[in-house]
Amino acid sequence: MSNEVRLLRFLAQDMTQAELGKRVGLTRQTIAAIEQGRYSPSLDVAFRIAHLFGKRVDEVFHWQPGGAEGNVAANSDAG
Amino acid sequence: MSSLEKRAWLALWSMCPVYCVYFAIQIGFPNLLPTMLERIGCLAVVASIHAVAYVSGLLMIKRREAGEPFLEDERDRAIDGRATRMAYFVLITGMIVVGVVMPFNNSGWKLVNTALLGIVLAETVRYALILIGYRRPRLAH
């Protein structure tokens, strides 16, 4: 799953990862992992990030078939 | 580095060296500590060194983290959950060996040390999988 979080942060007056994390309830490390595609956030967090930037979820996160098995497992664990 | 990752490194570094030395003594020099009191003393010393190293490291981490808004989030909990689940299987295997298989042929300190080895292995697997989960998420999933 790819995303536009880094671009949206840049457009939002160069918001820092720590600031974005603070506003959506995540650590700076998790924001960095999301931006790098190493972690797919839960639906709740995805909605919070999209809402923060005034976008729809599908405008921020793009799902690509055939590479999401691990992410599905991660999200089911995250509850 | 996330808070959980730092704690996992600390747990591994405080636990593995001391218990490696302990098990090396128990396996390599079984007659070095002949009496029960000496063996209990050795175990107490090892556990104390582990506890002191872990607690002092934890205090240092907490001091550095003072003021950080979020120390743990959903990603940390997911990684921890997976690692704990895998470690549980290691622990339960160790306990089956100690409680079901070994009592037919062994007794005393052999059972104690095997149980301790099972616990240390389970903890090592847990913290190692936490570290792997942060660096190579696909392997931990």
Backbone of each chain as ProteinMPNN parsed JSONL, in Angstrom:
{"seq_chain_A": "MSNEVRLLRFLAQDMTQAELGKRVGLTRQTIAAIEQGRYSPSLDVAFRIAHLFGKRVDEVFHWQPGGAEGNVAANSDAG", "coords_chain_A": {"N_chain_A": [[0.854, -1.195, 0.0], [0.674, 2.098, -0.985], [1.201, 5.599, -0.21], [0.302, 9.09, 0.303], [1.284, 10.537, 2.363], [3.71, 11.8, 3.064], [3.934, 13.801, 1.098], [1.597, 15.271, 1.618], [2.167, 16.165, 4.146], [4.264, 17.858, 3.605], [2.94, 19.748, 2.077], [1.294, 20.778, 3.995], [2.427, 23.053, 5.308], [4.989, 22.029, 5.791], [4.784, 20.119, 7.895], [5.99, 18.385, 10.749], [7.019, 14.922, 11.269], [6.728, 14.155, 13.887], [4.86, 15.993, 14.824], [2.612, 15.392, 13.269], [2.237, 12.768, 14.135], [1.611, 13.23, 16.813], [-0.837, 14.482, 16.552], [-2.49, 12.541, 15.478], [-2.251, 10.454, 17.197], [-0.039, 8.694, 17.145], [3.334, 7.346, 17.236], [6.389, 9.076, 16.298], [8.062, 7.36, 14.958], [6.323, 5.46, 13.885], [4.874, 6.987, 12.055], [6.945, 7.531, 10.278], [7.425, 4.91, 9.392], [5.001, 4.379, 8.106], [5.09, 6.23, 6.009], [7.244, 5.25, 4.578], [6.2, 2.936, 3.648], [6.441, 0.669, 5.143], [4.688, -0.052, 7.045], [1.249, -0.604, 7.319], [-1.367, 1.39, 8.28], [-4.06, 1.052, 10.732], [-7.585, 1.066, 9.919], [-8.903, 3.032, 11.337], [-6.817, 4.826, 12.063], [-5.992, 5.542, 9.497], [-8.237, 6.938, 8.582], [-8.178, 9.047, 10.394], [-5.769, 10.328, 9.709], [-6.332, 11.074, 7.062], [-8.52, 12.766, 7.492], [-7.319, 14.775, 8.947], [-5.779, 16.068, 7.012], [-7.772, 16.972, 5.433], [-8.724, 15.319, 3.393], [-10.029, 12.51, 1.416], [-9.921, 9.043, 2.412], [-9.093, 7.348, 0.325], [-7.711, 9.096, -1.231], [-5.425, 9.539, 0.073], [-4.29, 7.063, 0.804], [-3.241, 4.334, -1.188], [-4.226, 1.328, -2.395], [-2.589, -1.576, -3.586], [-3.007, -4.453, -5.501], [-1.77, -7.715, -4.54], [0.395, -7.509, -2.717], [-0.124, -7.244, -0.157], [-0.427, -9.053, 1.865], [1.052, -9.336, 4.263], [0.485, -6.899, 5.432], [-2.227, -7.083, 5.913], [-2.248, -9.009, 7.882], [-0.885, -7.63, 9.875], [-2.644, -5.559, 10.449], [-4.868, -6.944, 11.341], [-3.904, -7.888, 13.722], [-3.429, -5.543, 15.067], [-5.912, -4.713, 15.694]], "CA_chain_A": [[0.0, 0.0, 0.0], [1.443, 3.347, -1.026], [0.422, 6.711, 0.361], [0.736, 10.461, 0.0], [1.416, 11.219, 3.651], [4.871, 12.698, 3.056], [3.588, 14.955, 0.259], [0.599, 16.068, 2.326], [2.862, 16.84, 5.262], [5.027, 18.945, 2.999], [1.988, 20.787, 1.666], [0.717, 21.375, 5.213], [3.47, 23.908, 5.909], [6.113, 21.197, 6.224], [4.502, 19.554, 9.224], [6.964, 17.34, 11.094], [6.447, 13.596, 11.558], [6.357, 14.135, 15.307], [3.632, 16.772, 14.986], [1.519, 14.59, 12.694], [2.033, 11.658, 15.061], [0.95, 13.742, 18.018], [-2.214, 14.846, 16.247], [-3.316, 11.356, 15.182], [-2.055, 9.461, 18.255], [0.99, 7.705, 16.804], [4.701, 7.793, 17.487], [7.091, 9.578, 15.113], [8.616, 6.19, 14.257], [5.258, 4.814, 13.112], [4.609, 7.859, 10.903], [8.045, 7.277, 9.327], [7.198, 3.579, 8.806], [3.864, 4.494, 7.172], [5.565, 6.958, 4.82], [8.159, 4.379, 3.823], [5.463, 1.757, 3.204], [6.806, -0.5, 5.957], [3.566, -0.367, 7.933], [-0.061, -0.113, 6.894], [-2.097, 1.725, 9.508], [-5.427, 0.55, 10.865], [-8.585, 1.905, 9.242], [-9.158, 4.174, 12.215], [-5.709, 5.783, 11.908], [-6.03, 6.028, 8.114], [-9.289, 7.965, 8.533], [-7.733, 10.22, 11.169], [-4.756, 11.039, 8.916], [-7.017, 11.702, 5.927], [-9.349, 13.859, 8.027], [-6.419, 15.861, 9.359], [-5.358, 16.808, 5.818], [-8.961, 17.367, 4.678], [-8.833, 14.468, 2.191], [-10.678, 11.215, 1.612], [-8.917, 8.003, 2.671], [-8.533, 6.829, -0.939], [-6.815, 10.105, -1.803], [-4.174, 9.488, 0.844], [-3.741, 5.698, 0.755], [-3.561, 3.624, -2.433], [-4.006, -0.11, -2.259], [-2.199, -2.266, -4.812], [-3.177, -5.9, -5.299], [-0.614, -8.607, -4.622], [1.529, -7.236, -1.835], [-0.682, -6.733, 1.099], [-0.703, -10.134, 2.819], [1.647, -8.998, 5.556], [-0.2, -5.759, 6.023], [-3.514, -7.546, 6.422], [-1.959, -9.671, 9.162], [-0.515, -6.61, 10.864], [-3.82, -4.807, 10.857], [-5.76, -7.786, 12.133], [-3.317, -7.945, 15.063], [-3.54, -4.23, 15.716], [-7.303, -4.599, 16.144]], "C_chain_A": [[0.894, 1.25, 0.0], [0.58, 4.471, -0.456], [1.067, 8.057, 0.04], [1.027, 11.247, 1.277], [2.577, 12.217, 3.639], [4.569, 13.974, 2.262], [2.604, 15.872, 0.996], [1.202, 16.808, 3.523], [3.617, 18.054, 4.745], [4.106, 20.107, 2.625], [1.342, 21.479, 2.869], [1.805, 22.128, 5.987], [4.595, 23.083, 6.524], [5.945, 20.676, 7.657], [5.503, 18.437, 9.534], [6.242, 16.009, 11.34], [5.959, 13.536, 13.002], [5.034, 14.869, 15.526], [2.422, 16.003, 14.444], [1.193, 13.423, 13.636], [1.259, 12.081, 16.298], [-0.535, 14.0, 17.753], [-3.096, 13.647, 15.922], [-3.093, 10.223, 16.189], [-1.084, 8.354, 17.918], [2.369, 8.243, 17.189], [5.327, 8.286, 16.171], [7.616, 8.408, 14.274], [7.559, 5.506, 13.385], [4.879, 5.662, 11.901], [5.69, 7.62, 9.838], [7.842, 5.928, 8.633], [6.051, 3.606, 7.798], [4.336, 5.162, 5.88], [6.453, 6.081, 3.939], [7.474, 3.105, 3.317], [5.795, 0.505, 3.987], [5.683, -0.894, 6.907], [2.283, 0.221, 7.361], [-0.897, 0.161, 8.127], [-3.474, 1.074, 9.547], [-6.364, 1.527, 10.157], [-8.84, 3.181, 10.037], [-8.083, 5.254, 12.042], [-5.701, 6.368, 10.5], [-7.069, 7.137, 7.974], [-8.84, 9.236, 9.27], [-6.711, 11.044, 10.378], [-5.431, 11.779, 7.755], [-7.826, 12.911, 6.385], [-8.493, 15.061, 8.403], [-6.008, 16.722, 8.162], [-6.554, 17.253, 4.96], [-9.136, 16.588, 3.389], [-9.675, 13.233, 2.496], [-9.569, 10.175, 1.805], [-8.267, 7.526, 1.369], [-7.671, 7.864, -1.659], [-5.45, 10.069, -1.111], [-3.5, 8.123, 0.711], [-4.196, 4.997, -0.516], [-3.212, 2.156, -2.266], [-3.632, -0.711, -3.602], [-2.341, -3.758, -4.586], [-1.858, -6.648, -5.331], [0.559, -8.234, -3.754], [1.093, -6.879, -0.452], [-0.909, -7.815, 2.141], [-0.202, -9.795, 4.209], [0.919, -7.869, 6.238], [-1.556, -6.16, 6.597], [-3.314, -8.2, 7.781], [-1.66, -8.643, 10.231], [-1.741, -5.892, 11.374], [-4.783, -5.645, 11.672], [-5.23, -7.927, 13.554], [-3.525, -6.645, 15.805], [-4.944, -4.003, 16.234], [-7.867, -3.256, 15.774]], "O_chain_A": [[1.748, 1.424, 0.869], [-0.622, 4.303, -0.249], [2.204, 8.139, -0.422], [1.018, 12.478, 1.27], [2.449, 13.336, 4.136], [4.902, 15.079, 2.691], [2.761, 17.093, 0.996], [0.797, 17.921, 3.858], [3.612, 19.123, 5.355], [4.436, 21.277, 2.822], [0.898, 22.623, 2.772], [2.055, 21.86, 7.162], [5.088, 23.381, 7.611], [6.84, 20.785, 8.495], [5.821, 17.633, 8.658], [5.035, 15.97, 11.583], [4.92, 12.946, 13.299], [4.193, 14.43, 16.31], [1.36, 15.965, 15.065], [0.026, 13.132, 13.899], [0.368, 11.372, 16.764], [-1.38, 13.768, 18.617], [-4.316, 13.718, 16.07], [-3.681, 9.15, 16.051], [-1.262, 7.212, 18.341], [2.54, 9.438, 17.435], [4.856, 7.955, 15.083], [7.614, 8.459, 13.044], [7.858, 5.033, 12.289], [4.591, 5.119, 10.833], [5.388, 7.519, 8.649], [8.059, 5.811, 7.427], [6.111, 2.942, 6.763], [4.012, 4.702, 4.785], [6.412, 6.167, 2.712], [8.099, 2.291, 2.637], [5.473, -0.602, 3.555], [5.731, -1.967, 7.509], [2.236, 1.387, 6.97], [-1.116, -0.738, 8.939], [-3.986, 0.608, 8.529], [-5.989, 2.656, 9.841], [-8.974, 4.267, 9.472], [-8.392, 6.436, 11.894], [-5.432, 7.556, 10.324], [-6.817, 8.153, 7.327], [-9.095, 10.353, 8.818], [-6.761, 12.274, 10.365], [-5.145, 12.948, 7.497], [-7.815, 13.956, 5.734], [-8.887, 16.21, 8.204], [-5.901, 17.944, 8.272], [-6.371, 17.839, 3.892], [-9.638, 17.123, 2.4], [-9.993, 12.942, 3.649], [-8.424, 10.396, 1.411], [-7.054, 7.325, 1.308], [-6.97, 7.521, -2.611], [-4.45, 10.525, -1.666], [-2.285, 8.039, 0.527], [-5.369, 5.049, -0.884], [-2.06, 1.793, -2.029], [-4.251, -0.417, -4.624], [-1.849, -4.282, -3.586], [-0.937, -6.27, -6.055], [1.676, -8.645, -4.069], [1.841, -6.288, 0.327], [-1.51, -7.554, 3.184], [-0.917, -9.94, 5.201], [0.749, -7.865, 7.457], [-1.981, -5.646, 7.631], [-4.092, -7.985, 8.711], [-2.124, -8.765, 11.364], [-1.876, -5.64, 12.571], [-5.439, -5.14, 12.582], [-6.011, -8.07, 14.494], [-3.766, -6.634, 17.012], [-5.148, -3.18, 17.127], [-9.027, -2.971, 16.069]]}, "seq_chain_B": "MSSLEKRAWLALWSMCPVYCVYFAIQIGFPNLLPTMLERIGCLAVVASIHAVAYVSGLLMIKRREAGEPFLEDERDRAIDGRATRMAYFVLITGMIVVGVVMPFNNSGWKLVNTALLGIVLAETVRYALILIGYRRPRLAH", "coords_chain_B": {"N_chain_B": [[14.487, 5.329, 17.194], [12.013, 3.241, 18.535], [10.203, 3.208, 21.684], [9.565, 0.635, 22.643], [11.325, -0.887, 21.147], [13.8, -0.05, 22.147], [13.565, -1.037, 24.737], [13.473, -3.747, 24.189], [16.047, -4.249, 23.152], [17.496, -3.623, 25.455], [16.527, -5.6, 27.228], [17.464, -7.925, 25.985], [20.273, -7.529, 26.002], [20.739, -7.348, 28.734], [19.946, -9.802, 29.668], [20.864, -12.065, 28.07], [23.86, -12.319, 28.142], [24.43, -12.849, 30.932], [22.928, -15.168, 31.52], [23.961, -16.884, 29.636], [26.546, -17.283, 30.626], [25.837, -18.484, 33.05], [24.528, -20.896, 32.195], [26.623, -22.023, 30.783], [28.416, -22.582, 32.828], [26.867, -24.431, 34.278], [26.564, -26.506, 32.42], [29.148, -27.01, 31.385], [30.809, -27.236, 33.635], [29.737, -29.151, 35.727], [30.317, -30.028, 38.301], [31.312, -27.936, 39.667], [29.827, -26.464, 41.473], [28.992, -28.007, 44.074], [27.218, -28.208, 46.3], [23.788, -27.726, 47.375], [23.228, -25.205, 48.405], [25.244, -23.603, 47.288], [24.542, -23.731, 44.602], [22.02, -22.534, 44.594], [22.828, -20.054, 45.457], [24.433, -19.245, 43.288], [22.488, -19.043, 41.271], [20.945, -17.029, 42.378], [22.753, -14.889, 42.338], [23.127, -14.568, 39.57], [20.492, -13.925, 38.764], [20.191, -11.55, 40.179], [22.171, -9.883, 39.042], [21.143, -9.693, 36.465], [18.674, -8.419, 37.03], [19.512, -5.951, 38.158], [20.975, -4.837, 36.021], [18.935, -4.612, 34.102], [16.99, -2.967, 35.35], [18.45, -0.609, 35.88], [19.108, 0.164, 33.264], [16.54, 0.567, 32.282], [15.709, 2.74, 33.807], [17.428, 4.697, 32.812], [16.509, 4.84, 30.156], [13.888, 5.734, 30.599], [14.354, 8.248, 31.676], [15.452, 9.581, 29.499], [13.278, 9.547, 27.821], [11.45, 11.249, 28.888], [8.755, 13.442, 28.672], [8.019, 12.835, 26.083], [5.223, 12.485, 23.924], [3.732, 10.162, 22.969], [4.405, 6.892, 23.742], [3.884, 4.375, 22.954], [2.144, 2.799, 20.327], [-0.374, 1.621, 17.949], [1.148, 0.111, 16.132], [3.376, -0.706, 17.618], [2.06, -2.284, 19.516], [1.031, -4.296, 17.864], [3.377, -5.514, 16.881], [4.525, -6.363, 19.281], [2.528, -8.104, 20.156], [2.574, -10.177, 18.232], [5.176, -11.174, 18.588], [5.053, -12.022, 21.244], [3.174, -14.044, 21.04], [4.537, -15.982, 19.499], [6.653, -16.532, 21.233], [5.295, -17.684, 23.302], [4.747, -20.273, 22.388], [7.305, -21.368, 22.391], [7.833, -21.284, 25.122], [5.788, -22.951, 26.137], [6.498, -25.357, 24.978], [8.94, -25.834, 26.237], [8.003, -26.108, 28.877], [6.431, -28.387, 28.653], [8.382, -30.278, 28.081], [9.845, -30.153, 30.476], [7.888, -30.686, 32.443], [6.465, -32.94, 31.619], [7.972, -34.805, 30.089], [10.697, -34.984, 31.074], [10.559, -35.678, 33.924], [10.45, -38.497, 34.064], [13.0, -39.49, 33.727], [14.829, -37.743, 34.887], [15.769, -35.528, 37.607], [15.648, -33.032, 40.252], [18.144, -30.494, 40.057], [18.525, -30.579, 37.322], [15.994, -30.473, 36.215], [15.219, -27.966, 37.173], [17.089, -26.253, 35.931], [16.537, -26.764, 33.23], [13.925, -25.841, 33.022], [14.412, -23.142, 33.565], [16.015, -22.567, 31.373], [14.129, -22.862, 29.345], [12.446, -20.683, 29.893], [14.227, -18.525, 29.564], [14.898, -18.884, 26.859], [12.384, -18.486, 25.666], [11.902, -15.794, 26.324], [14.068, -14.649, 25.005], [13.452, -15.247, 22.338], [11.101, -13.766, 22.116], [11.967, -11.045, 22.432], [13.825, -10.89, 20.393], [12.189, -11.281, 18.156], [10.637, -8.996, 18.341], [12.536, -7.032, 17.729], [13.169, -7.837, 15.119], [10.678, -7.431, 13.985], [10.524, -4.632, 13.848], [12.565, -3.99, 12.084], [12.405, -5.688, 9.82], [9.498, -5.891, 8.753], [7.89, -7.678, 7.26], [8.884, -10.236, 7.783], [8.155, -10.615, 10.372], [5.424, -10.79, 10.302]], "CA_chain_B": [[14.168, 4.008, 17.726], [10.825, 3.34, 19.387], [10.385, 2.875, 23.101], [9.538, -0.828, 22.795], [12.563, -1.409, 20.554], [14.878, 0.191, 23.118], [13.383, -1.975, 25.857], [13.824, -5.088, 23.709], [17.523, -4.3, 23.14], [17.945, -3.653, 26.856], [16.214, -6.915, 27.802], [18.387, -8.921, 25.413], [21.647, -7.297, 26.469], [20.871, -7.599, 30.172], [19.626, -11.193, 29.986], [21.626, -13.108, 27.365], [25.223, -12.611, 28.627], [24.499, -13.454, 32.274], [22.417, -16.543, 31.504], [24.92, -17.697, 28.858], [27.598, -17.658, 31.578], [25.233, -19.417, 34.008], [24.33, -22.218, 31.59], [27.949, -22.555, 30.451], [28.943, -23.174, 34.075], [26.048, -25.595, 34.626], [26.788, -27.605, 31.468], [30.581, -27.293, 31.235], [31.439, -27.593, 34.924], [28.621, -29.54, 36.605], [30.746, -30.293, 39.684], [31.899, -26.72, 40.23], [28.992, -26.053, 42.604], [28.473, -29.307, 44.514], [26.126, -28.193, 47.287], [22.528, -27.064, 47.029], [23.329, -23.791, 48.788], [26.085, -22.934, 46.275], [23.771, -23.635, 43.353], [21.0, -21.496, 44.808], [23.563, -18.78, 45.501], [24.819, -18.911, 41.912], [21.274, -18.613, 40.58], [20.556, -15.741, 42.962], [23.699, -13.875, 41.834], [22.808, -14.354, 38.149], [19.204, -13.212, 38.687], [20.399, -10.189, 40.703], [22.905, -9.109, 38.02], [20.167, -9.438, 35.398], [17.698, -7.431, 37.509], [20.176, -4.645, 38.322], [21.286, -4.319, 34.674], [17.695, -4.253, 33.413], [16.334, -1.823, 36.005], [19.244, 0.615, 35.672], [18.912, 0.532, 31.859], [15.167, 1.063, 32.148], [15.678, 4.09, 34.39], [18.087, 5.597, 31.851], [15.596, 5.028, 29.014], [12.748, 6.552, 31.044], [14.822, 9.623, 31.852], [15.61, 10.174, 28.161], [11.982, 9.648, 27.154], [10.574, 12.156, 29.632], [8.18, 14.509, 27.857], [7.529, 12.367, 24.786], [3.772, 12.339, 24.07], [3.258, 8.79, 22.791], [5.499, 5.93, 23.863], [3.471, 3.112, 22.335], [0.929, 2.945, 19.522], [-0.92, 0.362, 17.424], [2.215, -0.68, 15.492], [4.138, -1.333, 18.706], [1.241, -3.343, 20.111], [0.94, -5.402, 16.903], [4.678, -6.203, 16.868], [4.664, -7.028, 20.581], [1.569, -9.201, 20.201], [3.064, -11.296, 17.414], [6.376, -11.733, 19.227], [4.624, -12.719, 22.468], [2.485, -15.27, 20.631], [5.547, -16.962, 19.111], [7.412, -16.891, 22.441], [4.433, -18.559, 24.098], [4.925, -21.653, 21.918], [8.618, -21.812, 22.892], [7.688, -21.502, 26.572], [4.935, -24.112, 26.403], [7.299, -26.538, 24.616], [9.876, -26.034, 27.344], [7.286, -26.575, 30.059], [6.023, -29.786, 28.396], [9.6, -31.088, 28.242], [10.202, -30.199, 31.904], [6.833, -31.227, 33.306], [5.859, -34.19, 31.143], [8.958, -35.762, 29.562], [11.901, -35.147, 31.905], [10.423, -36.334, 35.242], [10.619, -39.963, 34.004], [14.426, -39.867, 33.748], [15.675, -36.758, 35.569], [15.176, -34.89, 38.789], [16.464, -31.996, 40.903], [18.618, -29.297, 39.382], [18.381, -30.708, 35.868], [14.659, -29.954, 35.902], [15.225, -26.521, 37.444], [17.853, -25.558, 34.889], [15.839, -26.876, 31.943], [12.8, -24.892, 33.094], [14.994, -21.802, 33.439], [16.439, -22.431, 29.968], [12.907, -22.65, 28.562], [11.99, -19.299, 30.124], [15.2, -17.608, 28.934], [14.738, -19.012, 25.401], [11.124, -17.843, 25.28], [12.107, -14.341, 26.412], [14.993, -14.261, 23.929], [12.685, -15.293, 21.086], [10.161, -12.64, 22.119], [12.638, -9.763, 22.189], [14.444, -10.944, 19.056], [11.129, -11.071, 17.166], [10.263, -7.574, 18.401], [13.548, -6.287, 16.971], [12.978, -8.178, 13.707], [9.435, -6.788, 13.573], [10.768, -3.221, 13.52], [13.49, -3.844, 10.961], [11.889, -6.399, 8.642], [8.113, -6.153, 9.149], [7.297, -8.833, 6.569], [9.32, -11.459, 8.449], [7.477, -10.748, 11.665], [3.974, -10.902, 10.132]], "C_chain_B": [[12.992, 4.132, 18.697], [11.131, 2.852, 20.808], [10.459, 1.355, 23.317], [10.817, -1.458, 22.252], [13.738, -1.221, 21.515], [14.801, -0.798, 24.271], [13.753, -3.4, 25.447], [15.348, -5.26, 23.655], [18.053, -4.424, 24.564], [17.719, -5.035, 27.467], [17.175, -7.979, 27.284], [19.798, -8.76, 25.978], [21.812, -7.552, 27.962], [20.688, -9.077, 30.503], [20.61, -12.193, 29.364], [23.032, -13.35, 27.939], [25.245, -13.323, 29.981], [24.004, -14.897, 32.269], [23.285, -17.455, 30.63], [26.033, -18.193, 29.785], [27.064, -18.713, 32.551], [25.099, -20.822, 33.407], [25.655, -22.849, 31.163], [28.576, -23.223, 31.677], [28.188, -24.467, 34.4], [26.341, -26.794, 33.715], [28.265, -28.014, 31.434], [31.256, -27.771, 32.516], [30.36, -27.999, 35.935], [29.029, -29.759, 38.063], [31.365, -29.068, 40.358], [31.14, -26.251, 41.47], [28.317, -27.304, 43.173], [27.267, -29.225, 45.459], [24.915, -27.411, 46.774], [22.608, -25.56, 47.285], [24.149, -23.009, 47.758], [25.327, -22.745, 44.967], [22.692, -22.56, 43.464], [21.662, -20.121, 44.818], [23.955, -18.309, 44.121], [23.621, -18.376, 41.128], [20.827, -17.238, 41.075], [21.452, -14.614, 42.439], [23.366, -13.525, 40.379], [21.518, -13.536, 38.007], [19.365, -11.766, 39.155], [21.121, -9.315, 39.677], [21.954, -8.732, 36.878], [19.208, -8.318, 35.811], [18.318, -6.036, 37.605], [20.464, -4.022, 36.954], [20.016, -3.837, 33.982], [17.061, -2.998, 34.014], [17.127, -0.537, 35.785], [19.122, 1.089, 34.216], [17.544, 1.148, 31.626], [15.047, 2.49, 32.699], [16.319, 5.101, 33.443], [17.174, 5.879, 30.657], [14.45, 5.954, 29.408], [13.14, 8.013, 31.2], [14.938, 10.318, 30.498], [14.272, 10.391, 27.471], [11.045, 10.653, 27.81], [10.07, 13.264, 28.704], [7.698, 14.066, 26.497], [6.046, 12.023, 24.898], [3.275, 10.899, 23.966], [4.443, 7.838, 22.836], [5.16, 4.629, 23.14], [2.204, 3.363, 21.524], [0.536, 1.598, 18.931], [0.148, -0.513, 16.769], [3.038, -1.404, 16.55], [3.366, -2.501, 19.305], [1.129, -4.544, 19.181], [2.236, -6.214, 16.895], [4.86, -6.991, 18.162], [3.746, -8.252, 20.665], [2.041, -10.423, 19.427], [4.255, -11.983, 18.077], [5.993, -12.539, 20.464], [3.951, -14.043, 22.121], [3.485, -16.363, 20.241], [6.329, -17.445, 20.334], [6.606, -17.835, 23.332], [4.628, -20.027, 23.694], [6.274, -22.219, 22.388], [8.507, -22.16, 24.38], [6.882, -22.77, 26.855], [5.676, -25.402, 26.031], [8.277, -26.867, 25.738], [9.187, -26.609, 28.57], [6.797, -28.011, 29.885], [7.224, -30.709, 28.587], [9.904, -31.263, 29.736], [9.155, -30.93, 32.736], [6.307, -32.589, 32.899], [6.912, -35.237, 30.766], [10.078, -36.034, 30.576], [11.694, -35.863, 33.247], [10.594, -37.852, 35.219], [12.091, -40.369, 34.165], [15.307, -38.945, 34.585], [14.973, -36.195, 36.794], [16.089, -33.749, 39.246], [16.847, -30.845, 40.005], [18.523, -29.37, 37.866], [17.017, -30.163, 35.425], [14.617, -28.444, 36.065], [15.911, -25.771, 36.305], [17.179, -25.638, 33.521], [14.635, -25.928, 31.913], [13.296, -23.465, 32.903], [15.431, -21.551, 31.989], [15.228, -22.17, 29.06], [12.408, -21.219, 28.68], [12.912, -18.309, 29.416], [15.075, -17.669, 27.409], [13.475, -18.304, 24.922], [11.265, -16.324, 25.291], [13.02, -13.852, 25.281], [14.269, -14.229, 22.588], [11.754, -14.085, 21.005], [10.859, -11.327, 21.75], [13.321, -9.737, 20.816], [13.39, -10.697, 17.983], [10.615, -9.636, 17.183], [11.241, -6.762, 17.556], [13.422, -6.566, 15.47], [11.728, -7.476, 13.166], [9.616, -5.333, 13.19], [11.622, -3.077, 12.267], [12.98, -4.5, 9.682], [10.459, -6.811, 8.942], [7.525, -7.399, 8.508], [7.666, -10.153, 7.253], [8.548, -11.687, 9.742], [5.983, -10.99, 11.512], [3.516, -12.34, 10.075]], "O_chain_B": [[12.975, 5.006, 19.564], [12.139, 2.2, 21.081], [11.298, 0.86, 24.07], [11.331, -2.429, 22.808], [14.566, -2.117, 21.678], [15.814, -1.329, 24.725], [14.279, -4.167, 26.252], [15.873, -6.295, 24.064], [18.945, -5.226, 24.841], [18.597, -5.577, 28.138], [17.644, -8.828, 28.042], [20.432, -9.735, 26.38], [22.893, -7.928, 28.412], [21.215, -9.557, 31.507], [21.127, -13.068, 30.059], [23.371, -14.503, 28.204], [25.988, -14.287, 30.163], [24.586, -15.756, 32.931], [23.337, -18.664, 30.858], [26.416, -19.361, 29.742], [27.737, -19.703, 32.842], [25.499, -21.81, 34.022], [25.793, -24.072, 31.179], [29.186, -24.287, 31.576], [28.799, -25.475, 34.754], [26.364, -27.939, 34.165], [28.592, -29.2, 31.452], [32.159, -28.607, 32.482], [30.102, -27.269, 36.892], [28.189, -29.686, 38.96], [31.876, -29.152, 41.474], [31.733, -25.709, 42.402], [27.192, -27.625, 42.791], [26.391, -30.089, 45.415], [25.013, -26.569, 45.881], [22.124, -24.753, 46.492], [23.793, -21.887, 47.398], [25.461, -21.715, 44.306], [22.482, -21.777, 42.537], [21.134, -19.156, 44.266], [23.834, -17.126, 43.802], [23.729, -17.379, 40.413], [20.39, -16.394, 40.293], [20.973, -13.522, 42.135], [23.327, -12.354, 40.001], [21.458, -12.582, 37.232], [18.748, -10.859, 38.595], [20.748, -8.162, 39.46], [21.964, -7.601, 36.392], [18.959, -7.389, 35.044], [17.71, -5.054, 37.179], [20.23, -2.831, 36.747], [20.013, -2.782, 33.349], [16.649, -2.088, 33.293], [16.539, 0.514, 35.529], [19.041, 2.292, 33.967], [17.398, 2.116, 30.88], [14.363, 3.334, 32.119], [15.825, 6.218, 33.287], [17.075, 7.018, 30.201], [14.081, 6.851, 28.65], [12.355, 8.911, 30.892], [14.575, 11.485, 30.354], [14.129, 11.292, 26.644], [9.941, 10.876, 27.313], [10.857, 13.934, 28.036], [7.029, 14.835, 25.806], [5.637, 11.351, 25.845], [2.475, 10.464, 24.794], [5.38, 7.97, 22.049], [6.054, 3.873, 22.76], [1.297, 4.058, 21.981], [1.042, 0.557, 19.352], [0.069, -1.739, 16.837], [3.36, -2.582, 16.394], [3.927, -3.565, 19.568], [1.131, -5.686, 19.641], [2.205, -7.445, 16.9], [5.294, -8.143, 18.142], [4.137, -9.3, 21.18], [1.927, -11.555, 19.896], [4.333, -13.211, 18.121], [6.543, -13.614, 20.704], [4.131, -15.041, 22.819], [3.31, -17.527, 20.603], [6.63, -18.632, 20.452], [7.169, -18.679, 24.028], [4.67, -20.912, 24.548], [6.375, -23.396, 22.737], [9.016, -23.186, 24.833], [7.255, -23.568, 27.715], [5.504, -26.426, 26.692], [8.422, -28.022, 26.137], [9.726, -27.498, 29.23], [6.75, -28.772, 30.852], [7.106, -31.783, 29.177], [10.183, -32.368, 30.2], [9.497, -31.703, 33.631], [5.763, -33.32, 33.727], [6.762, -36.416, 31.087], [10.365, -37.188, 30.893], [12.584, -36.597, 33.674], [10.859, -38.446, 36.264], [12.392, -41.45, 34.673], [16.418, -39.324, 34.955], [13.768, -36.359, 36.987], [17.165, -33.537, 38.687], [16.016, -30.285, 39.29], [18.449, -28.339, 37.197], [16.904, -29.487, 34.402], [14.066, -27.727, 35.229], [15.385, -24.788, 35.784], [17.243, -24.689, 32.74], [14.366, -25.291, 30.895], [12.689, -22.676, 32.178], [15.238, -20.46, 31.453], [15.297, -21.365, 28.132], [11.996, -20.613, 27.691], [12.451, -17.378, 28.755], [15.136, -16.638, 26.739], [13.488, -17.61, 23.905], [10.802, -15.647, 24.373], [12.79, -12.801, 24.683], [14.447, -13.301, 21.799], [11.633, -13.456, 19.953], [10.403, -10.594, 20.872], [13.385, -8.695, 20.163], [13.65, -9.989, 17.009], [10.202, -9.116, 16.147], [10.832, -5.91, 16.767], [13.55, -5.657, 14.649], [11.719, -6.989, 12.035], [8.929, -4.844, 12.294], [11.427, -2.15, 11.48], [13.106, -3.938, 8.594], [10.215, -7.95, 9.342], [6.742, -8.107, 9.142], [6.856, -11.078, 7.298], [8.322, -12.826, 10.148], [5.323, -11.359, 12.483], [2.322, -12.603, 9.935]]}, "name": "protein", "num_of_chains": 2, "seq": "MSNEVRLLRFLAQDMTQAELGKRVGLTRQTIAAIEQGRYSPSLDVAFRIAHLFGKRVDEVFHWQPGGAEGNVAANSDAGMSSLEKRAWLALWSMCPVYCVYFAIQIGFPNLLPTMLERIGCLAVVASIHAVAYVSGLLMIKRREAGEPFLEDERDRAIDGRATRMAYFVLITGMIVVGVVMPFNNSGWKLVNTALLGIVLAETVRYALILIGYRRPRLAH"}
